[in-house]
């Protein structure tokens, strides 16, 4: 996929990226770089043309 996704999301995540999400049902889900990239790519594809994406650099955690 080429475009905004590649330039702003894919290019700014470390391959060591790890995250945890807590769902509305209190289910804990751990995921890493590949799952995050796939999730963002799906979101961009589903909303392409139907939403305005505003990506803002907020903070870098080291």
N, CA, C and O of each residue as an XYZ file, in Angstrom:
248
protein
N       0.859     -1.184      0.000
C       0.000      0.000      0.000
C       0.890      1.227      0.000
O       1.830      1.304      0.791
N       0.625      2.160     -0.843
C       1.422      3.365     -0.970
C       0.586      4.560     -0.550
O      -0.635      4.550     -0.705
N       1.219      5.567     -0.032
C       0.495      6.788      0.296
C       0.660      7.196      1.739
O       1.697      6.956      2.357
N      -0.393      7.826      2.276
C      -0.361      8.365      3.630
C       0.004      7.295      4.648
O       0.802      7.552      5.549
N      -0.563      6.107      4.523
C      -0.269      5.036      5.473
C       1.230      4.748      5.528
O       1.820      4.716      6.608
N       1.836      4.542      4.382
C       3.262      4.229      4.349
C       4.110      5.354      4.903
O       5.046      5.102      5.663
N       3.808      6.574      4.546
C       4.637      7.708      4.949
C       4.504      8.055      6.417
O       5.500      8.416      7.044
N       3.324      7.962      6.985
C       3.111      8.480      8.338
C       3.044      7.409      9.419
O       3.449      7.669     10.552
N       2.554      6.232      9.113
C       2.417      5.189     10.138
C       3.543      4.176     10.012
O       4.358      4.024     10.922
N       3.582      3.499      8.903
C       4.537      2.415      8.718
C       5.975      2.880      8.924
O       6.777      2.149      9.505
N       6.312      4.065      8.467
C       7.669      4.567      8.572
C       8.054      5.070      9.951
O       9.217      5.411     10.167
N       7.129      5.130     10.887
C       7.412      5.688     12.203
C       7.291      4.700     13.351
O       7.486      5.084     14.504
N       6.980      3.454     13.077
C       6.884      2.452     14.136
C       8.132      1.583     14.143
O       8.572      1.104     13.098
N       8.688      1.387     15.310
C       9.832      0.491     15.463
C       9.358     -0.950     15.297
O       8.246     -1.294     15.697
N      10.207     -1.788     14.708
C       9.866     -3.210     14.587
C       9.808     -3.870     15.962
O       9.329     -4.997     16.084
N      10.289     -3.184     16.994
C      10.235     -3.672     18.370
C       8.973     -3.204     19.103
O       8.807     -3.473     20.292
N       8.096     -2.511     18.397
C       6.868     -1.966     18.974
C       6.040     -3.062     19.644
O       5.802     -4.114     19.052
N       5.606     -2.814     20.869
C       4.714     -3.710     21.612
C       3.625     -2.855     22.242
O       3.899     -1.756     22.724
N       2.396     -3.350     22.242
C       1.290     -2.576     22.806
C       0.309     -3.495     23.516
O       0.316     -4.710     23.319
N      -0.518     -2.901     24.330
C      -1.566     -3.614     25.045
C      -2.844     -2.804     24.905
O      -2.849     -1.586     25.082
N      -3.914     -3.496     24.587
C      -5.226     -2.861     24.442
C      -6.187     -3.530     25.413
O      -6.172     -4.752     25.565
N      -7.016     -2.739     26.066
C      -8.056     -3.270     26.934
C      -9.391     -2.944     26.273
O      -9.710     -1.776     26.053
N     -10.163     -3.967     25.960
C     -11.430     -3.779     25.269
C     -12.513     -3.284     26.225
O     -12.313     -3.239     27.439
N     -13.643     -2.918     25.669
C     -14.764     -2.457     26.492
C     -15.296     -3.576     27.396
O     -15.989     -3.302     28.376
N     -14.971     -4.844     27.067
C     -15.363     -5.987     27.899
C     -14.242     -6.384     28.861
O     -14.270     -7.476     29.428
N     -13.258     -5.503     29.047
C     -12.099     -5.717     29.937
C     -11.195     -6.860     29.497
O     -10.448     -7.403     30.311
N     -11.251     -7.226     28.243
C     -10.348     -8.239     27.702
C      -9.018     -7.573     27.355
O      -9.004     -6.519     26.719
N      -7.905     -8.176     27.764
C      -6.580     -7.626     27.496
C      -6.004     -8.304     26.265
O      -5.982     -9.531     26.169
N      -5.535     -7.483     25.315
C      -4.955     -7.994     24.084
C      -3.569     -7.380     23.907
O      -3.429     -6.158     23.863
N      -2.553     -8.223     23.808
C      -1.191     -7.777     23.543
C      -0.900     -7.972     22.063
O      -1.318     -8.966     21.468
N      -0.187     -7.028     21.473
C       0.174     -7.153     20.068
C       1.457     -6.390     19.800
O       1.879     -5.550     20.594
N       2.063     -6.699     18.673
C       3.332     -6.088     18.319
C       3.269     -5.332     17.015
O       2.200     -4.936     16.551
N       4.428     -5.143     16.439
C       4.588     -4.344     15.227
C       3.698     -4.830     14.086
O       2.914     -4.056     13.538
N       3.816     -6.118     13.722
C       3.096     -6.623     12.552
C       1.583     -6.509     12.713
O       0.893     -6.109     11.776
N       1.062     -6.852     13.876
C      -0.382     -6.743     14.106
C      -0.832     -5.287     14.053
O      -1.919     -4.989     13.557
N      -0.004     -4.385     14.560
C      -0.339     -2.963     14.530
C      -0.389     -2.447     13.099
O      -1.326     -1.743     12.723
N       0.611     -2.791     12.305
C       0.652     -2.365     10.900
C      -0.572     -2.889     10.156
O      -1.206     -2.148      9.404
N      -0.904     -4.153     10.360
C      -2.067     -4.742      9.691
C      -3.361     -4.049     10.117
O      -4.234     -3.798      9.286
N      -3.487     -3.740     11.405
C      -4.690     -3.056     11.897
C      -4.843     -1.662     11.314
O      -5.932     -1.286     10.881
N      -3.751     -0.886     11.298
C      -3.805      0.459     10.712
C      -4.104      0.397      9.225
O      -4.878      1.205      8.712
N      -3.494     -0.560      8.527
C      -3.728     -0.692      7.093
C      -5.196     -1.014      6.815
O      -5.781     -0.457      5.887
N      -5.799     -1.907      7.609
C      -7.218     -2.233      7.450
C      -8.086     -0.998      7.680
O      -9.034     -0.749      6.934
N      -7.756     -0.228      8.718
C      -8.537      0.981      9.017
C      -8.442      1.987      7.880
O      -9.455      2.551      7.467
N      -7.239      2.219      7.371
C      -7.073      3.152      6.261
C      -7.853      2.688      5.041
O      -8.498      3.496      4.372
N      -7.797      1.380      4.743
C      -8.515      0.849      3.581
C     -10.030      0.969      3.751
O     -10.723      1.353      2.808
N     -10.551      0.650      4.927
C     -11.996      0.684      5.163
C     -12.550      2.108      5.094
O     -13.661      2.327      4.610
N     -11.779      3.059      5.575
C     -12.276      4.432      5.645
C     -11.781      5.317      4.515
O     -12.077      6.511      4.489
N     -11.039      4.754      3.591
C     -10.501      5.522      2.473
C     -11.620      6.228      1.724
O     -12.569      5.593      1.263
N     -11.503      7.535      1.607
C     -12.500      8.329      0.907
C     -13.694      8.709      1.759
O     -14.498      9.540      1.339
N     -13.842      8.120      2.962
C     -14.984      8.401      3.815
C     -14.611      9.130      5.100
O     -15.465      9.400      5.943
N     -13.335      9.443      5.237
C     -12.897     10.094      6.473
C     -11.685     10.964      6.177
O     -10.960     10.733      5.210
N     -11.481     11.943      7.004
C     -10.284     12.766      6.914
C      -9.348     12.323      8.031
O      -9.720     12.367      9.204
N      -8.153     11.903      7.683
C      -7.164     11.452      8.655
C      -6.294     12.628      9.055
O      -5.700     13.290      8.204
N      -6.223     12.883     10.343
C      -5.360     13.931     10.875
C      -4.380     13.246     11.822
O      -4.735     12.872     12.940
N      -3.150     13.090     11.359
C      -2.121     12.418     12.147
C      -1.187     13.474     12.716
O      -0.571     14.244     11.979
N      -1.094     13.497     14.027
C      -0.296     14.512     14.710
C       0.747     13.846     15.580
O       0.424     12.975     16.388
N       1.994     14.250     15.421
C       3.063     13.749     16.275
C       2.852     14.307     17.674
O       2.799     15.523     17.854
N       2.732     13.434     18.662
C       2.446     13.869     20.009
C       3.654     13.742     20.915
O       4.058     14.721     21.543
N       4.239     12.554     20.998
C       5.337     12.334     21.934
C       6.084     11.069     21.551
O       5.489     10.099     21.082
N       7.379     11.091     21.754
C       8.211      9.940     21.510
C       8.587      9.325     22.849
O       9.176      9.987     23.703
N       8.239      8.045     23.026
C       8.578      7.327     24.248
C       9.807      6.474     23.974
O       9.835      5.706     23.012
N      10.812      6.607     24.811
C      12.034      5.798     24.642
C      12.199      4.857     25.801
O      13.163      4.094     25.845
